[in-house]
């Protein structure tokens, strides 16, 4: 069974940057759309960035121009570069396929944007 493991979260000041990484135990990235999702306290989980096998990307409006999703199919990793972070970006971030599959949800990585 494939496992997805997220890393790279932490505490950062507003305006700062973080780079999240998602690693898979088996290469599924080359054949599936992959996405980064986030869940803020008391909120529903939302999809914030998607990358297709060919490299096409899509973003939710709130992160456009600030976040960049990338993939390395050879290394089975999907990354999320987050710049100009805002307190509203505080959430637990997860990676999964798009659409998401329940058995791929991992523990996520916590991002806290605060001064």
FISEPA-776611 format. One record per atom (N, C-alpha, C): residue number from 1; x, y negated, z negated; residue in one letter; atom name. Coordinates in pm, whole numbers, padded with zeros to 5 digits. Atoms other than C-alpha are relative to their C-alpha. Layout:
   pos        u        v        w   code   site
   NUM        X        Y        Z      a     CA
...
# end
This chain:
   pos        u        v        w   code   site
     1    00084    00118    00000      x      N
     1    00000    00000    00000      x     CA
     1    00089   -00125    00000      x      C
     2   -00079    00123   -00011      x      N
     2    00130   -00345    00093      x     CA
     2   -00025   -00087   -00123      x      C
     3    00009    00097    00107      x      N
     3    00202   -00586   -00191      x     CA
     3    00054   -00134    00048      x      C
     4   -00045    00134   -00030      x      N
     4    00233   -00960   -00156      x     CA
     4    00043   -00066   -00130      x      C
     5   -00054    00060    00120      x      N
     5    00449   -01144   -00408      x     CA
     5    00036   -00145    00029      x      C
     6   -00024    00142   -00018      x      N
     6    00445   -01522   -00436      x     CA
     6    00104   -00049   -00101      x      C
     7   -00099    00058    00090      x      N
     7    00727   -01729   -00586      x     CA
     7    00025   -00145    00041      x      C
     8   -00043    00135   -00033      x      N
     8    00865   -02081   -00600      x     CA
     8   -00077   -00112   -00068      x      C
     9    00076    00105    00068      x      N
     9    00609   -02263   -00812      x     CA
     9    00077   -00060   -00115      x      C
    10   -00063    00065    00113      x      N
    10    00689   -02490   -01100      x     CA
    10   -00064   -00133   -00031      x      C
    11    00046    00133    00039      x      N
    11    00645   -02830   -01256      x     CA
    11    00078   -00104    00080      x      C
    12   -00065    00101   -00083      x      N
    12    00716   -03127   -01032      x     CA
    12   -00073   -00133   -00021      x      C
    13    00061    00132    00014      x      N
    13    00656   -03500   -01054      x     CA
    13   -00074   -00038    00127      x      C
    14    00068    00050   -00121      x      N
    14    00414   -03674   -00817      x     CA
    14    00101   -00057    00099      x      C
    15   -00093    00041   -00104      x      N
    15    00589   -03738   -00488      x     CA
    15    00110    00099    00026      x      C
    16   -00106   -00100   -00015      x      N
    16    00817   -03440   -00531      x     CA
    16   -00035    00109    00099      x      C
    17    00016   -00108   -00096      x      N
    17    00857   -03126   -00325      x     CA
    17    00023    00135   -00066      x      C
    18   -00021   -00140    00038      x      N
    18    00838   -02751   -00371      x     CA
    18   -00009    00086    00125      x      C
    19    00008   -00097   -00110      x      N
    19    00888   -02457   -00140      x     CA
    19   -00043    00133   -00056      x      C
    20    00053   -00128    00045      x      N
    20    00676   -02150   -00198      x     CA
    20    00036    00107    00101      x      C
    21   -00034   -00113   -00086      x      N
    21    00761   -01810   -00062      x     CA
    21   -00090    00118   -00032      x      C
    22    00082   -00120    00016      x      N
    22    00552   -01498   -00006      x     CA
    22    00072    00114    00071      x      C
    23   -00069   -00116   -00056      x      N
    23    00717   -01161    00047      x     CA
    23   -00094    00119    00000      x      C
    24    00083   -00119   -00011      x      N
    24    00548   -00845    00164      x     CA
    24    00088    00124   -00009      x      C
    25   -00077   -00124    00014      x      N
    25    00657   -00494    00082      x     CA
    25    00008    00075    00132      x      C
    26   -00006   -00059   -00134      x      N
    26    00587   -00398    00442      x     CA
    26   -00040   -00107    00098      x      C
    27    00020    00109   -00096      x      N
    27    00581   -00608    00753      x     CA
    27   -00141    00003    00059      x      C
    28    00133    00017   -00057      x      N
    28    00222   -00710    00818      x     CA
    28   -00010   -00135    00070      x      C
    29    00010    00138   -00045      x      N
    29    00303   -01066    00913      x     CA
    29   -00002   -00012    00153      x      C
    30   -00012    00015   -00145      x      N
    30    00376   -01001    01278      x     CA
    30   -00130    00029    00073      x      C
    31    00124   -00037   -00068      x      N
    31    00026   -00875    01348      x     CA
    31   -00123   -00068   -00056      x      C
    32    00116    00062    00063      x      N
    32   -00196   -01084    01122      x     CA
    32    00021   -00149   -00020      x      C
    33   -00004    00138    00048      x      N
    33   -00282   -01445    01061      x     CA
    33    00025    00003   -00150      x      C
    34   -00031    00008    00142      x      N
    34   -00136   -01537    00723      x     CA
    34   -00034   -00138   -00051      x      C
    35    00038    00129    00055      x      N
    35   -00243   -01811    00490      x     CA
    35    00045   -00018   -00142      x      C
    36   -00021    00037    00139      x      N
    36   -00169   -01991    00170      x     CA
    36   -00133   -00056   -00052      x      C
    37    00122    00041    00067      x      N
    37   -00463   -02036   -00064      x     CA
    37    00039   -00062   -00134      x      C
    38   -00025    00051    00134      x      N
    38   -00490   -02225   -00389      x     CA
    38   -00130   -00005   -00079      x      C
    39    00115    00007    00089      x      N
    39   -00720   -02226   -00688      x     CA
    39    00034   -00089   -00118      x      C
    40   -00017    00093    00110      x      N
    40   -00736   -02521   -00922      x     CA
    40   -00092    00041   -00115      x      C
    41    00085   -00035    00115      x      N
    41   -00882   -02486   -01273      x     CA
    41   -00145   -00040    00023      x      C
    42    00142    00027   -00014      x      N
    42   -01260   -02458   -01255      x     CA
    42   -00049   -00014    00142      x      C
    43    00036    00018   -00139      x      N
    43   -01258   -02462   -00876      x     CA
    43    00004    00133    00073      x      C
    44   -00009   -00119   -00083      x      N
    44   -01310   -02205   -00604      x     CA
    44    00133    00003    00074      x      C
    45   -00122   -00016   -00078      x      N
    45   -01013   -02068   -00419      x     CA
    45   -00023   -00056    00140      x      C
    46    00013    00057   -00134      x      N
    46   -00949   -02255   -00093      x     CA
    46    00122    00033    00084      x      C
    47   -00107   -00022   -00096      x      N
    47   -00744   -02187    00214      x     CA
    47    00058   -00135    00038      x      C
    48   -00061    00129   -00030      x      N
    48   -00495   -02469    00268      x     CA
    48    00086    00000    00125      x      C
    49   -00087   -00005   -00118      x      N
    49   -00269   -02348    00549      x     CA
    49   -00004    00139    00060      x      C
    50    00005   -00126   -00073      x      N
    50   -00278   -02077    00816      x     CA
    50    00108   -00001    00107      x      C
    51   -00095   -00015   -00109      x      N
    51   -00015   -01946    01054      x     CA
    51   -00031    00129    00075      x      C
    52    00028   -00115   -00086      x      N
    52   -00081   -01714    01345      x     CA
    52    00129    00075    00033      x      C
    53   -00122   -00075   -00036      x      N
    53    00161   -01441    01461      x     CA
    53    00087   -00075    00100      x      C
    54   -00077    00075   -00098      x      N
    54    00263   -01667    01747      x     CA
    54    00054   -00132   -00049      x      C
    55   -00054    00121    00060      x      N
    55    00334   -01959    01514      x     CA
    55   -00096   -00117   -00007      x      C
    56    00098    00107    00010      x      N
    56    00023   -02172    01556      x     CA
    56   -00044   -00022   -00143      x      C
    57    00032    00031    00140      x      N
    57   -00071   -02351    01235      x     CA
    57   -00126   -00084   -00009      x      C
    58    00116    00083    00032      x      N
    58   -00379   -02507    01079      x     CA
    58    00008   -00036   -00148      x      C
    59   -00005    00049    00138      x      N
    59   -00418   -02712    00762      x     CA
    59   -00134   -00062   -00039      x      C
    60    00114    00074    00052      x      N
    60   -00697   -02836    00543      x     CA
    60    00038   -00148   -00002      x      C
    61   -00029    00143   -00015      x      N
    61   -00729   -03213    00574      x     CA
    61    00081   -00057   -00116      x      C
    62   -00063    00059    00119      x      N
    62   -00610   -03280    00220      x     CA
    62    00152    00021   -00004      x      C
    63   -00145   -00025    00003      x      N
    63   -00260   -03141    00293      x     CA
    63    00068   -00030    00132      x      C
    64   -00060    00029   -00130      x      N
    64   -00209   -03239    00656      x     CA
    64    00104   -00110   -00011      x      C
    65   -00107    00097    00003      x      N
    65    00116   -03423    00706      x     CA
    65    00091    00013   -00120      x      C
    66   -00081   -00019    00121      x      N
    66    00248   -03311    00367      x     CA
    66    00051    00142   -00016      x      C
    67   -00036   -00141    00015      x      N
    67    00258   -02931    00379      x     CA
    67    00039    00058    00135      x      C
    68   -00039   -00070   -00121      x      N
    68    00427   -02707    00634      x     CA
    68    00010    00149   -00027      x      C
    69   -00004   -00146    00015      x      N
    69    00369   -02332    00669      x     CA
    69    00090    00057    00108      x      C
    70   -00090   -00065   -00095      x      N
    70    00626   -02109    00836      x     CA
    70    00006    00148   -00031      x      C
    71   -00008   -00143    00022      x      N
    71    00689   -01739    00877      x     CA
    71    00130    00052    00059      x      C
    72   -00115   -00072   -00052      x      N
    72    00986   -01510    00928      x     CA
    72   -00042    00146    00009      x      C
    73    00052   -00135   -00015      x      N
    73    00850   -01187    01070      x     CA
    73    00106    00106   -00031      x      C
    74   -00108   -00097    00024      x      N
    74    01187   -01012    01049      x     CA
    74    00022    00024   -00149      x      C
    75   -00021   -00011    00145      x      N
    75    01209   -01082    00676      x     CA
    75   -00130    00024   -00075      x      C
    76    00131   -00020    00063      x      N
    76    00837   -01033    00610      x     CA
    76   -00028   -00106   -00106      x      C
    77    00028    00109    00094      x      N
    77    00806   -01373    00445      x     CA
    77   -00082   -00110    00067      x      C
    78    00074    00118   -00042      x      N
    78    00569   -01665    00473      x     CA
    78    00028   -00108   -00103      x      C
    79   -00039    00108    00089      x      N
    79    00671   -01998    00327      x     CA
    79   -00094   -00118    00012      x      C
    80    00079    00122    00000      x      N
    80    00492   -02316    00232      x     CA
    80    00086   -00112   -00057      x      C
    81   -00075    00117    00044      x      N
    81    00693   -02637    00217      x     CA
    81   -00100   -00108   -00037      x      C
    82    00095    00098    00050      x      N
    82    00505   -02889    00007      x     CA
    82    00076   -00128   -00036      x      C
    83   -00063    00130    00024      x      N
    83    00611   -03254    00016      x     CA
    83   -00104   -00101   -00048      x      C
    84    00089    00108    00047      x      N
    84    00467   -03572   -00133      x     CA
    84   -00112    00055   -00087      x      C
    85    00100   -00067    00082      x      N
    85    00292   -03366   -00396      x     CA
    85   -00077   -00099   -00086      x      C
    86    00091    00082    00078      x      N
    86   -00004   -03515   -00580      x     CA
    86   -00055    00082   -00117      x      C
    87    00061   -00076    00110      x      N
    87   -00166   -03423   -00911      x     CA
    87   -00113    00091    00046      x      C
    88    00109   -00084   -00052      x      N
    88   -00462   -03288   -00709      x     CA
    88    00050    00130    00063      x      C
    89   -00056   -00125   -00054      x      N
    89   -00227   -03024   -00567      x     CA
    89    00024    00103   -00109      x      C
    90   -00018   -00094    00111      x      N
    90   -00203   -02864   -00911      x     CA
    90   -00097    00117    00014      x      C
    91    00081   -00121   -00021      x      N
    91   -00326   -02506   -00873      x     CA
    91    00091    00122   -00007      x      C
    92   -00073   -00124   -00024      x      N
    92   -00224   -02144   -00856      x     CA
    92   -00008    00028    00149      x      C
    93   -00008   -00021   -00144      x      N
    93   -00109   -02070   -00502      x     CA
    93    00021    00148    00029      x      C
    94   -00003   -00140   -00040      x      N
    94   -00159   -01735   -00333      x     CA
    94    00022    00010    00151      x      C
    95    00000   -00028   -00143      x      N
    95   -00079   -01588    00004      x     CA
    95   -00087    00122    00025      x      C
    96    00085   -00112   -00039      x      N
    96   -00301   -01345    00189      x     CA
    96   -00019   -00010    00150      x      C
    97    00038    00008   -00140      x      N
    97   -00418   -01261    00534      x     CA
    97   -00115   -00099    00016      x      C
    98    00114    00085   -00030      x      N
    98   -00676   -01481    00705      x     CA
    98   -00085    00073    00103      x      C
    99    00063    00016    00132      x      N
    99   -00946   -01385    00643      x     CA
    99    00067    00088   -00106      x      C
   100   -00067   -00069    00110      x      N
   100   -00833   -01266    00303      x     CA
   100   -00057    00141   -00021      x      C
   101    00038   -00136    00036      x      N
   101   -00840   -00902    00203      x     CA
   101    00019    00015   -00150      x      C
   102   -00003   -00005    00147      x      N
   102   -00920   -00830   -00161      x     CA
   102    00121    00072   -00055      x      C
   103   -00108   -00079    00058      x      N
   103   -00651   -00569   -00209      x     CA
   103    00138   -00064    00019      x      C
   104   -00128    00070   -00017      x      N
   104   -00377   -00815   -00104      x     CA
   104    00022   -00112   -00103      x      C
   105   -00021    00109    00096      x      N
   105   -00438   -01071   -00380      x     CA
   105    00107    00038   -00102      x      C
   106   -00103   -00020    00099      x      N
   106   -00129   -01100   -00597      x     CA
   106   -00024   -00089   -00120      x      C
   107    00010    00081    00120      x      N
   107   -00058   -01293   -00915      x     CA
   107    00003   -00149    00029      x      C
   108   -00011    00142   -00034      x      N
   108    00007   -01619   -00737      x     CA
   108    00118   -00065   -00069      x      C
   109   -00106    00078    00063      x      N
   109    00254   -01887   -00835      x     CA
   109   -00058   -00136   -00038      x      C
   110    00060    00121    00055      x      N
   110    00162   -02185   -01052      x     CA
   110    00076   -00124    00045      x      C
   111   -00057    00130   -00034      x      N
   111    00222   -02537   -00924      x     CA
   111   -00068   -00105   -00087      x      C
   112    00052    00108    00084      x      N
   112    00182   -02826   -01166      x     CA
   112    00067   -00130    00044      x      C
   113   -00051    00130   -00043      x      N
   113    00218   -03181   -01041      x     CA
   113   -00041   -00102   -00107      x      C
   114    00029    00088    00113      x      N
   114    00247   -03416   -01334      x     CA
   114    00123   -00081   -00035      x      C
   115   -00111    00083    00046      x      N
   115    00457   -03701   -01462      x     CA
   115    00019    00017   -00152      x      C
# end
